[in-house]
Amino acid sequence: MKKILTAILIGLGGASLLAAFPRADAFRWEPSCVDRMFVGFSLQRESLDGDLDGKLVLGNYEKIFYIPRIRPAVGFSLSLGKFCKNGMWSVVYSMTPHSASFLGAGHHSVSNVLEMVGRGYLMKNAALRPYVQLGFGPVWLHVSDGAFRGETFHGANYFGLAVHGGGGFLLPINSRIFLNAGAIYRYTAYMYAKGPGRGRDVTNLYIDQTGPRRDIFLKAPGFQLVLGIGYLF
């Protein structure tokens, strides 16, 4: 919660500073925004479902990974990108702290995403710009006390890739500042697990230690709602 409040205060403080900068020419999506860089800050509500339901246990004779149930939570994202004639592209880093649970106990987890994102306008002749969005990139999830080895619990980390699709709209506020809001559906595949000792592929672990071999990655689809602010250079 402290991280979220800090992120909100940073975003609000940054927006107030940006609003105090000298204004450029009137904000026009065409052609003045083409090839202009921007930075952005967003709040997001993220959910992770699928195999992250708190029921799956992966392990062997060395260690056990307790796959947690991840509850929806609010996080933030930072972006850097450029406007183009028919849309925009950006590199986006997202971080969301989640409550996690397994073995009947509550724990803490942090979801991280680093994506290349492209947005294409559905309407190019209006100030309010609806868009469709696609993105992909690496993901990693940290779970406190999520691995067990040597009679001791340790932190667990899961690494993989994600792809998403969605849509939203952009709305200019003044000559440099714009708002954006949208929703996406992200499909995440966690393929590598790292805990105490050496890391290992998820497909090389066994369910409940003596059960069947895990022959596919951890699937974690989920929805994300986003509300953000951006500043053009």
Buried (B, 14 or more C-beta within 10 A) or exposed (E): EEEBEEBBEEBEEBBEEBEEEEEEEEBEBEEBBBEBEBBBBBBBBBBBBBBBBBEBBBBBEEBBBBBBBBBBBBBBBBBEBBBBEEBBBBBBBBBBBBBBBBEEEEBBBBBBBBBEBBBBBEEEEEEEBBBBBBBBBEBBBBBBBBBBBEEEBBBBBBBBBBBBEBBBBBEBEEBBBBBBEBBBEBBBBBBBBBBBEEEBEBBEBBBEEEEEEBEEBBBBBBBBBBEBBBBBE
